[in-house]
Amino acid sequence: MVSFILAIIALIAGYFIYGTIVEKAFGADESIKTPAIRLADGVDFVEMPEWKIFLIQFLNIAGLGPIFGAIAGAMWGPVAFLWIVFGCIFAGGVHDYFSGMLSVRHDGASIPEVVGKYLGKGFQNFMRIFSVIVLILVGVVFVTGPAGILKDLTGMNLTTLIYIIFAYYLLATMVPIDKLIGKIYPIFGFCLLIMAVGIAGALIFGGYNIPEVTVANLVNMHSGPDKNPIFPMLFITIACGAISGFHATQSPMMARCITSEKQGKKIFYGSMIVEGIVALIWAAAAMSFFGGVPQLNATMALPGHTAAWVVNESSISLLGKVGGVLAILGVVACPITSGDTAFRSARLTLADAFKFSQGPIKNRFVISIPLFVIGFILTKMDFAIIWRYFGWSNQTLATIVLWTAGMYMVNIGKKHWMATIPATFMTAVCVSYILIAPEGFRLSQAISYPIGIIAAIGAMVIFLIAAKKVEVKNNVSI
């Protein structure tokens, strides 16, 4: 219990201390007119209040990640708390802030366009394809996940629910951002926060034994430790609660709506911190609700006992039937409202790549319809397989964005370490994972770890060589 409370305090302190350091390093300037003011189009570039943008950003990035990912990550034990806290403050918050603010500085550009400016055309084209693939996977994950929960709640046919959610996604993707997203998403975001607070309160005041972070507990508690080593599996499984490349695809949407660069810390870094708190709460709930981490692993091994089942059981038990239903609706609304913005981001990414104006509604249809057709086909695949591929793709995307942030800092003559240190670590994570994972090359740890470390060191060396060239060209010192 003490470790859980200290972890929440650490995240809040991280926002005020490290978030301010990141903001100052970037150089947020409230005198610069934002894209929402300069490029207003009534569709995607629309001014909105700061509090509303914050809640929308939080809802957009949250999805199933800090809930399902945290529940799955809890199977490794209290070590998950450490990754959420340190990952969120020093990697995820930095990633989200830079992805949002670099978009603000570049006319609200989608993340592949920003990457291209600082890492070159090759990375730009790769990111255009890669980010759209990730966004479609996210959209699919956020269709099947909530559809499964709604099926358990209502008894409706799963396919029917998928059709309904896709129909809503199409509507939300097409209409101006302030007409639907801007009106109802702040409400859902607030509800999600209330539900998370309710779960946390029930754990604290209900006498549940949340495991402490101790030397003895910092071991691999997973039921299959040989196949699921903490490194890199945990760092891929808990993504959205610590660092997530998906966020970089969402931030440009809100970058097109903010009215001052000084709002960036609260909207981008702050949303990541709040998501980390949500992840902590659900990880704690998973570890304690069933009596401990071993019991969690045992129950998750039973047929039908998925993360969605854990949400259902724990919410109803902790908050009562009415509160439980509301909590479940919260975690249904959360992924649905991330799924539609995933498809919206995919539309904007393709539109930016092809310089295709999104003012006329027919142009929005031309891009959106094929995306939804592909997404619907992918819903026929096994959810677990889609989630695993999304996990690795998601963290790889985050890694590239961190390297981009580092190169931006070099270009403006400032220290790059706050971006490149987590980028190096995540490079080792992603390379090691794809070599070890069942959906990857299935190599041994003895082979995968050295290659992952060498790849990370190699990436840093290449970055420093490129940075030196920029230093000479711009006559700056890094």
VOGU-3710 file (C-alpha; in Angstrom, 3 decimals, decimal comma):
1> mvsfilaiia> 0,000/0,000/0,000  2,788/2,445/0,915  4,611/1,798/-2,370  1,406/2,384/-4,341  0,749/5,749/-2,661  4,391/6,818/-3,021  4,257/5,892/-6,711  1,277/8,189/-7,255  3,036/10,996/-5,360  6,155/10,452/-7,483
11> liagyfiygt> 4,161/10,849/-10,705  2,568/14,070/-9,509  5,950/15,414/-8,405  7,373/14,361/-11,776  4,844/16,563/-13,543  5,745/19,679/-11,577  9,507/19,112/-11,499  10,608/17,202/-14,595  7,698/18,457/-16,689  8,870/22,018/-16,030
21> ivekafgade> 12,447/21,074/-16,947  11,245/19,607/-20,253  9,116/22,672/-20,990  12,025/25,045/-20,358  14,407/22,944/-22,447  11,976/23,027/-25,370  11,453/26,765/-24,973  7,678/27,124/-25,018  6,865/30,647/-26,175  3,374/32,023/-25,629
31> siktpairla> 4,051/34,894/-28,036  4,087/32,486/-31,011  0,716/32,147/-32,718  -0,372/28,510/-32,781  -1,726/26,650/-35,852  -5,255/26,837/-34,411  -5,064/30,618/-34,743  -3,048/30,925/-37,956  -4,566/28,042/-39,948  -8,149/27,823/-38,671
41> dgvdfvempe> -10,287/25,768/-41,085  -13,333/24,820/-39,024  -12,624/21,083/-39,404  -9,313/20,062/-37,819  -7,745/23,436/-36,934  -10,194/24,710/-34,335  -9,537/26,743/-31,178  -10,796/25,088/-27,964  -10,436/25,823/-24,237  -7,393/24,377/-22,459
51> wkifliqfln> -9,396/22,274/-19,969  -11,384/20,716/-22,781  -8,281/19,903/-24,849  -6,648/18,316/-21,793  -9,586/15,964/-21,208  -9,797/15,095/-24,908  -6,049/14,416/-25,101  -6,218/12,253/-21,988  -9,149/10,273/-23,364  -7,521/9,940/-26,798
61> iaglgpifga> -4,262/8,505/-25,476  -5,738/6,374/-22,698  -7,571/3,646/-24,614  -7,248/0,104/-23,330  -3,511/0,532/-22,774  -3,303/1,781/-19,163  -6,087/-0,637/-18,208  -5,566/-3,886/-20,131  -1,796/-3,340/-20,418  -1,466/-2,616/-16,689
71> iagamwgpva> -3,522/-5,681/-15,776  -1,333/-7,874/-17,984  1,793/-6,166/-16,656  0,713/-6,819/-13,064  1,400/-10,506/-13,694  5,132/-9,685/-13,342  4,550/-8,230/-9,863  5,469/-4,903/-8,199  8,284/-4,292/-10,684  5,453/-3,019/-12,896
81> flwivfgcif> 5,032/-0,050/-10,527  8,626/1,031/-11,141  8,312/0,893/-14,919  5,087/2,905/-14,863  6,597/5,638/-12,657  10,038/5,985/-14,233  8,825/5,260/-17,745  6,058/7,820/-17,488  8,187/10,653/-16,066  11,410/10,225/-18,038
91> aggvhdyfsg> 10,217/8,615/-21,284  6,460/8,849/-21,860  6,060/12,425/-20,649  9,046/13,576/-22,727  7,763/11,688/-25,758  4,253/13,114/-25,499  5,384/16,671/-24,868  7,755/16,758/-27,809  5,387/14,991/-30,205  2,702/17,560/-29,410
101> mlsvrhdgas> 4,881/20,660/-29,319  6,892/19,771/-32,421  3,564/19,498/-34,237  2,616/22,929/-32,892  5,925/24,338/-34,156  5,363/22,797/-37,604  1,842/23,924/-38,482  0,089/21,030/-36,779  1,893/18,473/-38,956  1,353/14,746/-38,441
111> ipevvgkylg> 4,239/12,964/-36,756  5,690/11,371/-39,960  6,136/14,835/-41,448  7,943/16,039/-38,308  10,151/12,932/-38,279  11,036/13,511/-41,929  12,234/17,036/-41,218  14,756/15,906/-38,604  15,627/12,304/-39,532  15,338/12,481/-43,324
121> kgfqnfmrif> 13,049/11,344/-46,146  13,728/7,649/-45,563  12,415/7,787/-42,020  9,563/10,006/-43,158  8,292/7,491/-45,713  8,792/4,633/-43,279  6,839/6,497/-40,614  4,022/7,337/-43,002  3,440/3,648/-43,648  4,307/2,438/-40,169
131> svivlilvgv> 2,160/4,957/-38,281  -0,894/4,264/-40,450  -0,465/0,525/-39,797  -0,194/1,188/-36,048  -3,273/3,426/-36,118  -5,343/0,809/-37,931  -4,201/-1,838/-35,421  -5,173/0,522/-32,595  -8,569/1,106/-34,162  -9,139/-2,628/-34,476
141> vfvtgpagil> -7,991/-3,323/-30,905  -10,321/-0,590/-29,699  -13,224/-2,141/-31,555  -12,895/-5,741/-30,422  -11,957/-4,918/-26,812  -14,959/-2,752/-25,902  -17,270/-4,888/-28,053  -16,321/-7,867/-25,878  -17,091/-5,945/-22,684  -20,422/-4,698/-24,068
151> kdltgmnltt> -21,297/-8,244/-25,111  -20,857/-9,407/-21,517  -22,920/-6,474/-20,249  -25,779/-6,567/-22,737  -25,808/-10,073/-24,194  -25,856/-8,592/-27,706  -24,224/-10,332/-30,639  -20,503/-9,509/-30,914  -20,612/-8,886/-34,685  -23,581/-6,531/-34,298
161> liyiifayyl> -21,688/-4,541/-31,680  -18,640/-4,327/-33,952  -20,841/-2,937/-36,755  -22,313/-0,326/-34,389  -18,896/0,779/-33,142  -17,524/1,034/-36,680  -20,515/3,147/-37,729  -19,808/5,509/-34,861  -16,107/5,591/-35,759  -16,913/6,647/-39,307
171> latmvpidkl> -19,099/9,494/-38,063  -16,520/10,718/-35,535  -13,723/10,534/-38,106  -15,574/12,672/-40,633  -17,185/15,531/-38,695  -15,340/18,684/-37,540  -13,420/18,035/-34,326  -15,430/20,482/-32,220  -18,854/19,109/-33,237  -18,658/15,651/-31,642
181> igkiypifgf> -15,251/15,042/-30,073  -15,103/18,538/-28,609  -18,551/18,251/-27,036  -18,780/14,768/-25,492  -15,201/13,596/-25,005  -14,452/15,920/-22,086  -17,417/14,328/-20,308  -16,103/10,805/-20,927  -12,615/11,879/-19,880  -13,948/13,218/-16,596
191> cllimavgia> -15,940/10,009/-16,031  -12,841/7,898/-16,592  -10,977/9,905/-13,972  -13,839/9,536/-11,484  -13,954/5,763/-12,037  -10,201/5,428/-11,522  -10,419/7,440/-8,298  -13,279/5,200/-7,173  -11,254/2,034/-7,764  -8,257/3,526/-5,946
201> galifggyni> -10,407/4,561/-2,997  -11,962/1,111/-2,754  -8,500/-0,486/-2,690  -7,104/1,880/-0,065  -10,102/1,973/2,280  -11,243/-1,576/1,612  -8,210/-3,125/3,263  -6,774/-4,732/0,125  -3,160/-5,832/0,382  -1,356/-4,077/-2,462
211> pevtvanlvn> 2,149/-5,613/-2,773  5,068/-3,413/-1,746  8,099/-2,649/-3,871  10,865/-4,427/-1,944  14,090/-6,156/-2,949  12,412/-9,525/-2,370  9,440/-8,537/-4,556  11,495/-7,201/-7,467  11,599/-10,601/-9,134  9,777/-12,102/-12,069
221> mhsgpdknpi> 6,466/-13,296/-10,624  4,977/-14,226/-13,993  3,587/-17,761/-14,203  5,819/-18,389/-17,226  9,032/-16,544/-16,309  11,219/-18,382/-18,817  9,058/-17,354/-21,756  8,236/-13,965/-20,255  11,414/-12,292/-18,960  10,905/-8,883/-17,376
231> fpmlfitiac> 13,191/-7,387/-20,009  11,872/-6,762/-22,608  8,375/-8,268/-22,185  7,152/-6,001/-19,380  8,276/-2,871/-21,234  6,224/-3,818/-24,269  3,184/-5,069/-22,349  2,799/-1,896/-20,275  2,997/0,690/-23,024  0,305/3,350/-22,689
241> gaisgfhatq> 0,866/3,675/-18,941  4,582/4,374/-19,384  5,431/5,323/-22,992  3,423/4,789/-26,155  4,055/5,726/-29,771  0,306/5,834/-30,330  0,279/9,067/-28,340  2,493/10,717/-30,959  -0,205/10,073/-33,543  -2,860/11,657/-31,312
251> spmmarcits> -1,000/14,738/-30,108  -1,051/16,553/-33,485  -4,860/16,598/-33,349  -4,773/18,638/-30,172  -1,742/20,591/-31,444  -4,169/21,964/-34,032  -6,484/23,209/-31,281  -4,329/24,795/-28,548  -4,085/28,577/-28,419  -0,781/28,996/-26,546
261> ekqgkkifyg> 2,464/27,035/-26,401  2,354/27,381/-22,611  -0,607/24,972/-22,621  1,631/22,170/-23,860  2,954/21,064/-20,478  -0,505/20,498/-19,021  -2,064/19,025/-22,166  0,713/16,733/-23,390  3,026/15,988/-20,445  0,173/16,243/-17,945
271> smivegival> -2,088/13,836/-19,804  0,702/11,261/-19,820  1,134/11,625/-16,061  -2,588/11,176/-15,453  -2,565/8,101/-17,676  0,308/6,730/-15,601  -1,790/7,180/-12,465  -4,654/5,274/-14,095  -2,226/2,491/-15,022  -0,926/2,342/-11,440
281> iwaaaamsff> -4,465/2,012/-10,106  -5,379/-0,861/-12,414  -2,055/-2,637/-11,848  -2,625/-2,367/-8,090  -6,196/-3,595/-8,459  -5,068/-6,622/-10,473  -2,324/-7,504/-7,972  -4,502/-7,192/-4,876  -8,092/-8,014/-5,845  -7,479/-11,752/-6,282
291> ggvpqlnatm> -5,282/-12,022/-3,191  -1,844/-11,464/-4,703  0,239/-11,767/-7,847  0,375/-15,615/-7,845  -3,418/-15,726/-7,552  -3,729/-13,224/-10,416  -1,536/-15,422/-12,612  -3,576/-18,479/-11,674  -6,913/-16,895/-12,497  -5,628/-15,393/-15,760
301> alpghtaawv> -4,649/-18,892/-16,876  -8,283/-20,054/-16,770  -10,369/-20,116/-19,986  -12,204/-16,845/-20,585  -10,304/-14,969/-17,888  -9,017/-12,048/-19,927  -8,182/-8,500/-18,894  -11,763/-7,541/-19,803  -13,001/-10,197/-17,365  -10,751/-8,756/-14,646
311> vnessisllg> -12,214/-5,287/-15,255  -15,737/-6,694/-15,015  -15,163/-8,695/-11,834  -13,097/-6,137/-9,932  -15,269/-3,142/-10,831  -18,512/-4,735/-9,673  -16,956/-6,100/-6,487  -15,096/-2,920/-5,547  -17,763/-0,353/-6,428  -21,010/-2,275/-6,153
321> kvggvlailg> -23,328/-3,092/-9,037  -24,204/0,467/-10,049  -20,663/1,741/-9,586  -19,320/-1,340/-11,312  -21,476/-0,833/-14,367  -20,413/2,805/-14,508  -16,752/1,790/-14,212  -17,119/-0,752/-16,979  -18,829/1,836/-19,160  -15,881/4,092/-18,409
331> vvacpitsgd> -13,402/1,556/-19,737  -15,682/0,968/-22,717  -15,982/4,653/-23,578  -12,246/5,080/-23,080  -11,078/2,688/-25,832  -13,930/3,606/-28,175  -12,967/7,255/-27,979  -9,355/6,323/-28,717  -10,347/4,050/-31,580  -12,203/6,736/-33,469
341> tafrsarltl> -9,376/9,231/-33,054  -6,957/6,535/-34,251  -8,843/6,361/-37,529  -9,083/10,150/-37,605  -5,303/10,388/-37,144  -4,787/7,854/-39,929  -6,930/10,045/-42,202  -4,898/13,145/-41,319  -1,578/11,322/-41,731  -2,479/10,173/-45,236
351> adafkfsqgp> -3,898/13,586/-46,092  -0,663/15,278/-45,003  1,431/12,777/-46,956  -0,511/13,283/-50,182  -1,214/17,002/-49,608  -4,917/16,175/-49,923  -7,185/18,907/-48,547  -9,633/17,665/-45,938  -12,001/20,628/-46,175  -14,495/19,000/-48,600
361> iknrfvisip> -16,288/16,082/-46,942  -15,933/13,928/-50,062  -12,153/14,098/-49,656  -12,524/12,792/-46,124  -14,626/9,898/-47,422  -12,051/9,020/-50,088  -9,415/8,373/-47,407  -11,627/7,059/-44,594  -13,609/4,311/-46,329  -10,584/2,157/-47,332
371> lfvigfiltk> -9,200/2,495/-43,793  -12,419/1,166/-42,290  -12,629/-1,714/-44,762  -9,112/-2,839/-43,803  -9,938/-2,396/-40,125  -13,081/-4,501/-40,351  -11,183/-7,333/-42,052  -8,620/-7,296/-39,233  -11,337/-7,727/-36,583  -11,593/-11,328/-37,773
381> mdfaiiwryf> -8,097/-12,001/-36,407  -7,402/-13,196/-32,862  -7,367/-10,237/-30,445  -4,281/-11,529/-28,602  -2,246/-11,657/-31,818  -3,268/-8,137/-32,848  -2,412/-6,838/-29,360  1,083/-8,369/-29,446  1,907/-6,887/-32,848  0,461/-3,561/-31,757
391> gwsnqtlati> 2,630/-3,612/-28,633  5,937/-3,925/-30,493  4,903/-1,559/-33,314  3,718/0,957/-30,768  6,990/1,046/-28,835  9,060/1,147/-32,020  7,103/4,211/-33,113  7,756/5,835/-29,713  11,470/5,135/-30,046  11,680/6,869/-33,425
401> vlwtagmymv> 9,823/9,893/-32,065  12,281/10,175/-29,159  15,234/10,127/-31,583  13,438/12,849/-33,559  13,036/14,947/-30,416  16,749/14,547/-29,747  17,656/15,755/-33,223  15,337/18,739/-32,841  17,187/19,727/-29,663  20,485/19,448/-31,534
411> nigkkhwmat> 19,138/21,689/-34,289  18,260/24,438/-31,825  21,617/24,111/-30,081  20,416/22,518/-26,824  21,287/19,343/-24,907  19,524/16,294/-26,309  19,985/13,777/-23,473  16,463/13,993/-22,036  15,263/12,511/-25,336  18,189/10,349/-26,456
421> ipatfmtavc> 18,743/8,451/-23,197  15,186/7,022/-23,154  15,451/6,562/-26,941  18,552/4,397/-26,451  16,846/2,319/-23,776  13,731/1,825/-25,902  15,867/0,833/-28,886  17,303/-2,010/-26,782  13,788/-2,962/-25,656  12,297/-3,079/-29,165
431> vsyiliapeg> 15,182/-4,931/-30,811  15,421/-7,482/-27,993  11,668/-8,028/-28,013  11,301/-8,756/-31,715  14,174/-11,251/-31,442  12,700/-13,048/-28,398  8,929/-12,759/-28,896  6,688/-15,567/-30,207  5,581/-13,274/-33,049  9,231/-12,434/-33,749
441> frlsqaisyp> 12,311/-14,590/-34,318  11,994/-16,655/-31,106  15,702/-16,492/-30,339  17,221/-17,128/-26,920  17,924/-14,391/-24,407  21,634/-15,145/-24,711  21,479/-14,045/-28,364  18,764/-11,392/-28,176  20,117/-9,323/-25,285  23,587/-8,675/-26,747
451> igiiaaigam> 22,102/-7,799/-30,135  19,622/-5,442/-28,491  22,379/-3,707/-26,520  24,625/-3,445/-29,580  21,725/-1,995/-31,601  21,050/0,594/-28,900  24,703/1,631/-28,699  24,901/1,704/-32,494  21,853/3,944/-32,702  23,387/6,376/-30,223
461> vifliaakkv> 26,695/6,431/-32,120  24,907/7,127/-35,415  22,895/9,871/-33,724  26,005/11,524/-32,273  27,750/11,463/-35,654  24,700/13,076/-37,287  24,452/15,556/-34,420  28,094/16,552/-34,891  27,404/17,344/-38,538  24,476/19,518/-37,525
471> evknnvsi> 26,658/21,218/-34,931  29,264/22,077/-37,523  26,640/23,201/-40,036  24,772/25,412/-37,578  27,864/26,438/-35,640  26,304/25,400/-32,337  27,573/23,356/-29,404  25,749/20,314/-28,046
//
